[in-house]
Amino acid sequence: MNYNGSTQTVGNYNYYHLTVSGSNTKTLQTGTTSIGGNFIIDNVTATAVAALTIGGDVILEQAFNFTSGTFTHNLAGNWTRNGWGTFTPGAGTINFTGNSSAINGTSANSQTFNNIIIAKTAGQTLSVGGSVTSLNVNGDFTLSSGVFAPGTIATVISGNWMNNGGSLTTGTGSITMNGSGKTIGG
């Protein structure tokens, strides 16, 4: 489904693919909690009003503005930022689940999240690549299962690092714990 117009209210349903595009603001509803395929935000402002479970990719295109709120959003696919807009992570969490996927994009940019959880299927990887220049986590980074592979990308974590069963595949990028009183545990 593509909501491609001016200001619109997104129907109070679950979707397979959901695209919000066109212009102005797209208002999500509390009944929209599951997107089985891809969620594309293209040239509009959208704010999550409930936790989302996304079975495909999140694709942020052009002049987007997406606010995730205080929710935990489960994402089975890639997080791709191709545009020059703003992702506001709020106090929420992005939980990367499922098979191998990536945080990437086509325009050189820094990717910033509040909390990240990696809860991949055993042996599956969350990598960081494309034109991403750095990965910033304002809160906690939790590696529950699967593999985190940042490659050449600098990762800055301002909260705690918790490893509860996953693994880290280092590359040439750095991982920096920002601030004092941080915990590395699991």
Secondary structure, DSSP 4 states (H G I P E B T S, - for coil): -EEEESSEEPPSS-BSSEEEEESSEEE--TT--EESS-EEEESSEEE-SS--EESS-EEEESS-EEE-TTPEEEESS-EEE-SSSEEE-TT-EEEEEES-EEEE-SS-EEEEESEEEEEESTT-EEEE-TTEEEEEESS-EEEEESEEE-TT-EEEESS-EEESS-EE---SS-EEE-SSS--EE-
